[in-house]
Amino acid sequence: MVYDFHTHTILSDGVLSPVELVRRAVVHGYRAMAITDHAGLGSVERIVRELTRECELVRRYWGIVVVPGVELTHVPAAAVAECAAQAKEVGAGIVIVHGETPVEPVEPGTNRAALSSPHVDVLAHPGLLTLEEAELAAERQVYLEISARRGHSLANGHVAQMALRAGAPLIVDSDAHGPDDLLTETFARTVARGAGITPEQLAAVLTGNPRALLEKLGLALPEETKR
């Protein structure tokens, strides 16, 4: 099974409609995913409203758990808490924050702001996060992302090292913007191993942590997909 909590559609800068993205994900072996289009305070309500309707449709017919959400992207660090709270208020099932990736000019302090918010579930591609920040992620149970996306993945090894030292939960996400970006079970394993995850740690990162995140979000897999 494949779990992926970071994907994009034509509602932001992806190339597929939400329904087509999910259909292609099903073919790739996905059983649970989130659609997290880029958003700020002005667009979050529209994006969540549209994604919620699409996710309800595909869940009903294709037996996949799809969570409507947003990725708060390049918002001022001081506004992260406000934007995350607003996203949850308008119905986002998951809120992720575009972390301090090494390949984009994200405002310093964004990682800490995300990890300090009770409304943020995942810190995406957090770059050269500090051990103190990883410890905050462990304390607040914010999931740290190992990214399969080119550029963002440059710091995967560092992220994994800090998370494992701090006991913070790790997940592997695609950050898919098109069909070729979607994960397969084999590729997700390769991304994790490339970040330094040992064979003994793979089950937790690829299966245990995603399932725990679903539970945190108040969701559950159908019984037949848990085996």
PEVEN-V66701 format. One line per field, one symbol per residue. psi: psi as a letter, one per 40 degrees, with the letter a starting at -180 (. if undefined). A space follows every 10 residues. Layout:
psi=???
//
This chain:
psi=ihhhfgiiae ebeieiiddd dddddddeei ehiihgihia ddeddddddd dddddddddd defihhhhai hhhfihdeed ddddddddde ehdihihhag ieeifhhied ddddeeheeh dhhigebfii ddddddddde fhhhhhhehh cdededdddd dddddefihi ihidfheide eiiidddddd ddddeehidd eddddddddd ddddddefii iideee.
//
